[in-house]
Amino acid sequence: MKYTTIQGDTWDSIAYKAVGSEYAMIEIMKANKEYLGTLVFNGGVELDIPESAKKANIINISSPWE
């Protein structure tokens, strides 16, 4: 999957918009290493959104008493 940035996007906002969770940010960063130095994106940058980012969206937290 691809995501095209808009002016002002950040890694966490991209993750939230692309897969619904900012927790996917690390996986998206790993797939787009050439942009690791970018904190705030210009518009029009095409990023890869890997399948692993979609899986990072799922967080399974169980209660300690379960």
N, CA, C and O atoms as a GROMACS GRO file, in nm:
protein
  264
    1MET      N    1   0.085  -0.117   0.000
    1MET     CA    2   0.000   0.000   0.000
    1MET      C    3   0.090   0.124   0.000
    1MET      O    4   0.200   0.122   0.056
    2LYS      N    5   0.043   0.228  -0.062
    2LYS     CA    6   0.117   0.354  -0.068
    2LYS      C    7   0.038   0.463   0.004
    2LYS      O    8  -0.085   0.458   0.012
    3TYR      N    9   0.111   0.561   0.057
    3TYR     CA   10   0.049   0.678   0.118
    3TYR      C   11   0.123   0.800   0.065
    3TYR      O   12   0.246   0.804   0.066
    4THR      N   13   0.050   0.898   0.018
    4THR     CA   14   0.109   1.023  -0.030
    4THR      C   15   0.087   1.130   0.076
    4THR      O   16  -0.026   1.158   0.115
    5THR      N   17   0.196   1.188   0.122
    5THR     CA   18   0.189   1.284   0.231
    5THR      C   19   0.123   1.414   0.188
    5THR      O   20   0.120   1.451   0.071
    6ILE      N   21   0.070   1.482   0.289
    6ILE     CA   22   0.023   1.619   0.271
    6ILE      C   23   0.111   1.707   0.360
    6ILE      O   24   0.168   1.659   0.458
    7GLN      N   25   0.123   1.833   0.326
    7GLN     CA   26   0.206   1.926   0.401
    7GLN      C   27   0.174   1.917   0.550
    7GLN      O   28   0.059   1.929   0.590
    8GLY      N   29   0.277   1.896   0.631
    8GLY     CA   30   0.260   1.894   0.776
    8GLY      C   31   0.245   1.755   0.836
    8GLY      O   32   0.241   1.742   0.958
    9ASP      N   33   0.236   1.651   0.753
    9ASP     CA   34   0.228   1.515   0.806
    9ASP      C   35   0.352   1.482   0.889
    9ASP      O   36   0.463   1.526   0.858
   10THR      N   37   0.332   1.406   0.995
   10THR     CA   38   0.441   1.352   1.076
   10THR      C   39   0.426   1.200   1.076
   10THR      O   40   0.323   1.148   1.034
   11TRP      N   41   0.530   1.130   1.123
   11TRP     CA   42   0.526   0.983   1.119
   11TRP      C   43   0.403   0.928   1.191
   11TRP      O   44   0.337   0.838   1.140
   12ASP      N   45   0.374   0.981   1.309
   12ASP     CA   46   0.260   0.927   1.384
   12ASP      C   47   0.127   0.960   1.317
   12ASP      O   48   0.035   0.879   1.319
   13SER      N   49   0.116   1.078   1.258
   13SER     CA   50  -0.010   1.112   1.190
   13SER      C   51  -0.028   1.028   1.063
   13SER      O   52  -0.140   0.992   1.028
   14ILE      N   53   0.082   0.998   0.995
   14ILE     CA   54   0.075   0.912   0.877
   14ILE      C   55   0.028   0.773   0.917
   14ILE      O   56  -0.060   0.716   0.853
   15ALA      N   57   0.085   0.719   1.025
   15ALA     CA   58   0.046   0.586   1.072
   15ALA      C   59  -0.102   0.584   1.108
   15ALA      O   60  -0.174   0.489   1.075
   16TYR      N   61  -0.148   0.688   1.176
   16TYR     CA   62  -0.289   0.692   1.216
   16TYR      C   63  -0.380   0.700   1.093
   16TYR      O   64  -0.482   0.630   1.087
   17LYS      N   65  -0.345   0.784   0.998
   17LYS     CA   66  -0.428   0.799   0.878
   17LYS      C   67  -0.426   0.673   0.791
   17LYS      O   68  -0.528   0.635   0.734
   18ALA      N   69  -0.310   0.608   0.782
   18ALA     CA   70  -0.295   0.494   0.691
   18ALA      C   71  -0.354   0.365   0.747
   18ALA      O   72  -0.418   0.290   0.674
   19VAL      N   73  -0.334   0.339   0.877
   19VAL     CA   74  -0.380   0.211   0.932
   19VAL      C   75  -0.462   0.224   1.060
   19VAL      O   76  -0.506   0.124   1.116
   20GLY      N   77  -0.483   0.348   1.106
   20GLY     CA   78  -0.570   0.367   1.221
   20GLY      C   79  -0.504   0.364   1.357
   20GLY      O   80  -0.572   0.364   1.459
   21SER      N   81  -0.371   0.363   1.360
   21SER     CA   82  -0.301   0.360   1.489
   21SER      C   83  -0.161   0.418   1.475
   21SER      O   84  -0.086   0.382   1.385
   22GLU      N   85  -0.127   0.509   1.565
   22GLU     CA   86   0.008   0.565   1.565
   22GLU      C   87   0.113   0.461   1.605
   22GLU      O   88   0.232   0.483   1.583
   23TYR      N   89   0.071   0.349   1.663
   23TYR     CA   90   0.164   0.242   1.700
   23TYR      C   91   0.231   0.180   1.578
   23TYR      O   92   0.335   0.115   1.591
   24ALA      N   93   0.176   0.198   1.461
   24ALA     CA   94   0.232   0.144   1.337
   24ALA      C   95   0.347   0.229   1.283
   24ALA      O   96   0.410   0.192   1.184
   25MET      N   97   0.374   0.340   1.347
   25MET     CA   98   0.476   0.435   1.301
   25MET      C   99   0.612   0.369   1.280
   25MET      O  100   0.678   0.396   1.180
   26ILE      N  101   0.656   0.284   1.371
   26ILE     CA  102   0.788   0.222   1.361
   26ILE      C  103   0.800   0.135   1.236
   26ILE      O  104   0.901   0.140   1.167
   27GLU      N  105   0.696   0.057   1.208
   27GLU     CA  106   0.699  -0.029   1.089
   27GLU      C  107   0.703   0.054   0.961
   27GLU      O  108   0.771   0.017   0.865
   28ILE      N  109   0.632   0.165   0.960
   28ILE     CA  110   0.632   0.253   0.843
   28ILE      C  111   0.769   0.318   0.826
   28ILE      O  112   0.818   0.334   0.714
   29MET      N  113   0.830   0.357   0.937
   29MET     CA  114   0.963   0.416   0.931
   29MET      C  115   1.066   0.316   0.879
   29MET      O  116   1.153   0.352   0.800
   30LYS      N  117   1.056   0.191   0.922
   30LYS     CA  118   1.149   0.086   0.875
   30LYS      C  119   1.138   0.067   0.724
   30LYS      O  120   1.237   0.038   0.657
   31ALA      N  121   1.019   0.082   0.670
   31ALA     CA  122   0.996   0.062   0.527
   31ALA      C  123   1.036   0.183   0.442
   31ALA      O  124   1.039   0.175   0.320
   32ASN      N  125   1.065   0.295   0.507
   32ASN     CA  126   1.095   0.419   0.436
   32ASN      C  127   1.219   0.486   0.495
   32ASN      O  128   1.216   0.603   0.531
   33LYS      N  129   1.327   0.410   0.505
   33LYS     CA  130   1.449   0.455   0.573
   33LYS      C  131   1.509   0.582   0.513
   33LYS      O  132   1.576   0.658   0.582
   34GLU      N  133   1.485   0.605   0.385
   34GLU     CA  134   1.542   0.724   0.321
   34GLU      C  135   1.483   0.854   0.376
   34GLU      O  136   1.537   0.962   0.351
   35TYR      N  137   1.374   0.845   0.450
   35TYR     CA  138   1.308   0.964   0.506
   35TYR      C  139   1.321   0.972   0.658
   35TYR      O  140   1.251   1.052   0.721
   36LEU      N  141   1.407   0.891   0.720
   36LEU     CA  142   1.418   0.890   0.865
   36LEU      C  143   1.457   1.026   0.924
   36LEU      O  144   1.422   1.056   1.038
   37GLY      N  145   1.526   1.108   0.848
   37GLY     CA  146   1.564   1.240   0.895
   37GLY      C  147   1.453   1.343   0.887
   37GLY      O  148   1.471   1.457   0.928
   38THR      N  149   1.340   1.304   0.834
   38THR     CA  150   1.227   1.396   0.816
   38THR      C  151   1.134   1.388   0.936
   38THR      O  152   1.086   1.280   0.972
   39LEU      N  153   1.109   1.503   0.998
   39LEU     CA  154   1.014   1.508   1.110
   39LEU      C  155   0.877   1.553   1.063
   39LEU      O  156   0.774   1.497   1.103
   40VAL      N  157   0.876   1.655   0.978
   40VAL     CA  158   0.751   1.707   0.922
   40VAL      C  159   0.764   1.703   0.770
   40VAL      O  160   0.856   1.762   0.712
   41PHE      N  161   0.672   1.631   0.707
   41PHE     CA  162   0.680   1.608   0.563
   41PHE      C  163   0.621   1.723   0.482
   41PHE      O  164   0.527   1.789   0.524
   42ASN      N  165   0.680   1.743   0.365
   42ASN     CA  166   0.618   1.826   0.262
   42ASN      C  167   0.510   1.742   0.196
   42ASN      O  168   0.507   1.620   0.212
   43GLY      N  169   0.424   1.805   0.122
   43GLY     CA  170   0.322   1.731   0.049
   43GLY      C  171   0.380   1.660  -0.071
   43GLY      O  172   0.478   1.705  -0.130
   44GLY      N  173   0.318   1.547  -0.108
   44GLY     CA  174   0.355   1.477  -0.229
   44GLY      C  175   0.461   1.370  -0.217
   44GLY      O  176   0.505   1.316  -0.318
   45VAL      N  177   0.504   1.339  -0.095
   45VAL     CA  178   0.603   1.232  -0.076
   45VAL      C  179   0.528   1.099  -0.071
   45VAL      O  180   0.435   1.083   0.008
   46GLU      N  181   0.570   1.004  -0.155
   46GLU     CA  182   0.503   0.874  -0.157
   46GLU      C  183   0.578   0.777  -0.066
   46GLU      O  184   0.696   0.750  -0.086
   47LEU      N  185   0.507   0.724   0.032
   47LEU     CA  186   0.565   0.630   0.128
   47LEU      C  187   0.503   0.492   0.112
   47LEU      O  188   0.386   0.479   0.075
   48ASP      N  189   0.582   0.390   0.142
   48ASP     CA  190   0.532   0.253   0.144
   48ASP      C  191   0.473   0.225   0.282
   48ASP      O  192   0.532   0.260   0.384
   49ILE      N  193   0.357   0.163   0.284
   49ILE     CA  194   0.294   0.118   0.408
   49ILE      C  195   0.296  -0.035   0.403
   49ILE      O  196   0.216  -0.096   0.331
   50PRO      N  197   0.386  -0.098   0.479
   50PRO     CA  198   0.398  -0.244   0.472
   50PRO      C  199   0.285  -0.316   0.544
   50PRO      O  200   0.217  -0.258   0.630
   51GLU      N  201   0.265  -0.441   0.509
   51GLU     CA  202   0.164  -0.524   0.577
   51GLU      C  203   0.190  -0.530   0.727
   51GLU      O  204   0.096  -0.536   0.806
   52SER      N  205   0.317  -0.529   0.766
   52SER     CA  206   0.351  -0.537   0.908
   52SER      C  207   0.296  -0.417   0.985
   52SER      O  208   0.271  -0.427   1.105
   53ALA      N  209   0.278  -0.303   0.917
   53ALA     CA  210   0.221  -0.185   0.983
   53ALA      C  211   0.075  -0.208   1.017
   53ALA      O  212   0.026  -0.162   1.120
   54LYS      N  213   0.006  -0.279   0.930
   54LYS     CA  214  -0.135  -0.310   0.956
   54LYS      C  215  -0.149  -0.402   1.076
   54LYS      O  216  -0.244  -0.390   1.154
   55LYS      N  217  -0.053  -0.494   1.092
   55LYS     CA  218  -0.055  -0.585   1.206
   55LYS      C  219  -0.016  -0.514   1.335
   55LYS      O  220  -0.063  -0.552   1.442
   56ALA      N  221   0.070  -0.412   1.326
   56ALA     CA  222   0.111  -0.336   1.444
   56ALA      C  223  -0.005  -0.257   1.502
   56ALA      O  224   0.000  -0.214   1.617
   57ASN      N  225  -0.108  -0.239   1.422
   57ASN     CA  226  -0.228  -0.168   1.465
   57ASN      C  227  -0.304  -0.246   1.571
   57ASN      O  228  -0.379  -0.187   1.649
   58ILE      N  229  -0.285  -0.377   1.575
   58ILE     CA  230  -0.360  -0.462   1.667
   58ILE      C  231  -0.281  -0.477   1.796
   58ILE      O  232  -0.170  -0.531   1.797
   59ILE      N  233  -0.337  -0.428   1.904
   59ILE     CA  234  -0.272  -0.438   2.034
   59ILE      C  235  -0.359  -0.524   2.124
   59ILE      O  236  -0.478  -0.497   2.143
   60ASN      N  237  -0.300  -0.627   2.177
   60ASN     CA  238  -0.373  -0.719   2.263
   60ASN      C  239  -0.325  -0.699   2.406
   60ASN      O  240  -0.219  -0.747   2.445
   61ILE      N  241  -0.404  -0.629   2.483
   61ILE     CA  242  -0.370  -0.604   2.623
   61ILE      C  243  -0.471  -0.677   2.709
   61ILE      O  244  -0.591  -0.650   2.702
   62SER      N  245  -0.422  -0.769   2.788
   62SER     CA  246  -0.512  -0.841   2.878
   62SER      C  247  -0.491  -0.794   3.020
   62SER      O  248  -0.382  -0.747   3.056
   63SER      N  249  -0.592  -0.806   3.099
   63SER     CA  250  -0.584  -0.767   3.239
   63SER      C  251  -0.499  -0.868   3.315
   63SER      O  252  -0.501  -0.986   3.281
   64PRO      N  253  -0.425  -0.824   3.416
   64PRO     CA  254  -0.339  -0.916   3.490
   64PRO      C  255  -0.416  -1.027   3.562
   64PRO      O  256  -0.359  -1.132   3.592
   65TRP      N  257  -0.544  -1.004   3.590
   65TRP     CA  258  -0.622  -1.105   3.662
   65TRP      C  259  -0.684  -1.210   3.570
   65TRP      O  260  -0.747  -1.304   3.618
   66GLU      N  261  -0.665  -1.194   3.438
   66GLU     CA  262  -0.721  -1.292   3.346
   66GLU      C  263  -0.632  -1.411   3.329
   66GLU      O  264  -0.665  -1.503   3.254
   0.00000   0.00000   0.00000
